[in-house]
Amino acid sequence: MYFLSRELYFPPVDEASPEGIVAIGGDLSPERLLLAYRSGIFPWFEDDEPILWWSPPERMVLLFDELKISKSMRNILNRNMFRVTFNTAFADVIANCRDIKRDGQQGTWITDAMTEAYCTLHSLGFAKSVEVWHEDALVGGLYGVDLGHIFCGESMFSKMPNASKVAFIALCKKLQAENYRLLDCQVHNDHLESLGAREILREDFLEVLQG
């Protein structure tokens, strides 16, 4: 296992452990985070762990022409019960992603250090958010890292049914219109699979990332 020093470096992702850990340690500076994302690597760790850097052998992605919008979801969108904004309340979105209760999850991987790091990335124009409002209340949203041709999703939250789906769909449509290649969802989960995301091999993801 590679342990990071102060040097701004990551080992090749094909040297990752079978589960996808590329390196341990280092810091969450903007320079290291951007190098990680541009290399197909992301941080994911608990509060009491060292920083773990991941590039799993299979990557969950959404190719925009594979986006699935159910009939019931189309009805919700057509009713215009939600208002969607982009990049207007980043700190509130990440705070809600951190604090929302999730089934089967004891704590959160969005530590204070992670929150500070991504807010810094936001101030530099790289981390961005989608907000979903019901009347004047923030009821859903997501945030991630924008690489210009790929958006790397980090987390989402929902305080009303379907609010996070509204954020996800709105982001996909915006990215597709701006000719982004794909939305990086990192690791598999059933919620994203229901929206059309699927796993591809790491090398196929890297080909798109570096193409």
Beta strands, then each sheet from edge to edge (+ up, - down):
strand 1: 2-4
strand 2: 21-25
strand 3: 42-43
strand 4: 52-54
strand 5: 58-62
strand 6: 83-86
strand 7: 127-134
strand 8: 137-146
strand 9: 150-158
strand 10: 182-186
strand 11: 198-201
sheet 1: 1+ 2+ 4- 3+
sheet 2: 6+ 7- 8+ 9- 10- 5+ 11-
end
